[in-house]
């Protein structure tokens, strides 16, 4: 009997193409996860800033309501900011700022006993976008004499 050489081709290792394909899939997965996390963080930050802007705009309406309660004649048409003097809100000739937020109060006449009040808050959301919140209400002269 002839003794022959038994030749077994055992390719049990990974080929270069398999390694490269695995690296591409893994890096794509990691990049996707990083993108999702950064987008979630930015969205959360924008939501927080929007909530602050809504609060400042509501505060503006409440401040004008307090000014109206003092004397309806204090509500003259125009654009204003707000300041606090001795724990009393007053209208100022320039918009007021609070950090990155700028608040403007617009007062206009509807009729002799009614004013339209708009409280607008603007801010820079990011390099490409600005944010804006506008709340409106009508205030009446509820204590006419």
C-alpha positions in Angstrom: 0.0 0.0 0.0 1.2 3.4 -0.9 1.4 5.7 1.8 0.2 9.1 0.5 0.3 12.4 2.1 -2.9 13.5 3.5 -3.3 17.2 2.7 -5.9 19.0 4.7 -6.6 22.6 4.0 -7.8 24.0 7.3 -8.9 27.7 6.9 -10.1 28.2 10.4 -8.9 31.8 10.6 -10.7 35.0 9.6 -9.9 36.5 6.2 -9.0 40.2 5.8 -12.3 41.0 4.1 -14.3 39.5 7.0 -12.3 41.6 9.5 -12.7 44.8 7.5 -16.5 44.2 7.1 -16.8 43.6 10.8 -14.9 46.8 11.6 -17.1 48.9 9.2 -20.3 47.5 10.7 -19.1 48.1 14.2 -17.9 51.7 13.5 -21.2 52.5 11.8 -23.1 51.3 14.8 -21.0 53.3 17.2 -21.3 56.5 15.0 -25.1 56.0 14.9 -25.3 55.7 18.7 -23.2 58.8 19.2 -25.4 60.8 16.8 -28.6 59.7 18.6 -27.2 60.7 22.0 -26.0 64.1 20.8 -29.4 64.8 19.1 -31.2 63.8 22.3 -29.0 66.1 24.4 -29.6 69.0 22.0 -33.4 68.4 21.9 -33.4 68.4 25.7 -31.5 71.6 25.9 -33.8 73.3 23.4 -36.9 72.1 25.3 -35.5 73.6 28.5 -34.8 76.9 26.9 -38.3 77.0 25.4 -39.9 76.3 28.8 -37.9 79.2 30.3 -39.1 81.5 27.5 -42.7 80.5 28.1 -42.2 81.3 31.8 -40.7 84.7 31.1 -43.5 85.5 28.6 -46.2 84.5 31.2 -44.4 86.6 33.8 -44.6 89.5 31.4 -48.3 89.2 31.1 -48.7 89.0 34.9 -46.5 92.0 35.4 -48.7 94.1 33.0 -51.8 92.8 34.8 -50.3 94.1 38.1 -49.5 97.5 36.4 -53.2 97.6 35.1 -54.5 96.9 38.7 -52.5 99.9 39.9 -54.0 102.2 37.3 -55.4 101.3 33.8 -54.1 104.7 32.6 -50.5 103.3 33.0 -51.1 101.1 29.9 -50.2 103.4 27.1 -49.7 102.0 23.6 -46.1 101.1 22.6 -43.3 98.6 23.0 -41.7 98.2 26.4 -39.5 96.1 28.7 -40.2 95.5 32.4 -38.3 96.5 35.5 -39.0 96.1 39.1 -38.7 99.2 41.3 -39.3 98.7 45.1 -41.1 95.4 44.4 -43.4 97.0 41.8 -43.4 96.2 38.1 -42.9 99.2 35.8 -42.8 99.6 32.1 -39.4 100.6 30.6 -38.6 102.1 27.2 -36.2 99.3 26.2 -36.8 95.5 26.1 -35.5 93.7 29.2 -33.0 90.9 29.1 -32.6 87.8 31.3 -29.6 85.8 30.3 -30.0 84.9 26.7 -33.7 85.9 26.6 -35.0 89.3 25.5 -38.6 90.2 26.5 -40.7 92.8 24.8 -44.2 93.9 25.9 -46.5 95.4 23.2 -49.6 97.3 24.3 -52.3 98.4 21.8 -55.7 99.8 22.3 -58.8 97.8 21.3 -61.4 100.2 22.7 -61.6 102.8 25.5 -61.7 100.1 28.2 -59.7 97.2 26.6 -56.0 96.8 25.7 -54.3 94.0 23.8 -51.1 92.9 25.5 -48.4 90.8 23.7 -45.5 89.4 25.6 -42.7 88.3 23.3 -39.5 86.5 24.3 -36.7 86.0 21.8 -33.4 84.0 22.2 -30.7 82.4 20.1 -31.4 78.6 20.1 -28.2 77.7 18.3 -26.0 79.1 15.6 -28.6 78.6 12.9 -31.9 79.3 14.7 -33.6 81.8 17.0 -36.4 81.0 19.3 -39.5 83.0 19.8 -42.5 82.8 22.1 -45.5 85.1 21.9 -48.3 85.1 24.4 -51.3 87.5 24.2 -54.1 88.6 26.4 -56.7 91.3 26.6 -56.9 93.5 29.7 -59.9 95.6 30.6 -60.4 98.5 32.8 -62.4 96.6 35.4 -62.5 99.5 37.9 -63.8 102.4 35.9 -64.9 105.4 37.9 
